[in-house]
């Protein structure tokens, strides 16, 4: 779900792929989520999602 949100929020594919790669290295679900959030923080995610489609990520 976090990877989908990163994509839907309009972050560059490079950040999406970095988050995906970081998550794949982890085994536990919580660790995967933490790895993704280290690439794209909740704060950046919330800003992007509330800013709408024409924003800078």
C-alpha positions as MATLAB code, in Angstrom:
seq = 'XXXXXXXXXXXXXXXXXXXXXXXXXXXXXXXXXXXXXXXXXXXXXXXXXXXXXXXXX';
ca = [
       0.000    0.000    0.000;
       2.813    2.424    0.795;
       4.414    1.809   -2.587;
       1.078    2.463   -4.272;
       0.708    5.732   -2.330;
       4.198    6.816   -3.365;
       3.263    6.196   -6.977;
      -0.169    7.830   -6.691;
       1.334   10.872   -4.957;
       3.507   11.505   -8.012;
       6.950   10.795   -6.597;
       9.620   10.066   -9.208;
       9.998    6.450  -10.315;
      13.540    6.504   -8.945;
      12.212    7.016   -5.413;
       9.539    4.368   -5.912;
      12.148    1.854   -7.061;
      14.517    2.777   -4.215;
      11.695    2.223   -1.696;
      10.806   -1.100   -3.335;
      14.430   -2.270   -3.255;
      14.867   -1.269    0.379;
      11.673   -3.111    1.352;
      12.665   -6.286   -0.497;
      15.774   -6.575    1.664;
      13.642   -6.931    4.809;
      11.737   -9.992    5.991;
       9.232   -8.665    8.526;
       6.298   -6.556    7.316;
       7.008   -3.797    9.856;
      10.632   -3.661    8.738;
       9.543   -3.389    5.105;
       7.258   -0.453    5.977;
      10.011    1.265    7.958;
      12.437    0.875    5.052;
       9.934    2.464    2.678;
       9.305    5.364    5.070;
      13.037    6.017    5.279;
      12.960    6.700    1.532;
       9.686    8.685    1.546;
       8.675    9.977    4.974;
       5.086   10.321    6.176;
       5.551   14.093    6.142;
       6.563   14.156    2.469;
       3.783   11.706    1.625;
       1.117   13.785    3.365;
       2.352   16.981    1.713;
       2.311   15.397   -1.739;
      -1.100   13.802   -1.293;
      -2.741   16.997   -0.038;
      -1.056   19.258   -2.590;
      -2.813   17.663   -5.548;
      -1.549   16.540   -8.935;
       0.469   19.642   -9.866;
       3.031   19.667   -7.079;
       6.763   19.171   -6.701;
       7.684   16.046   -4.733;
];
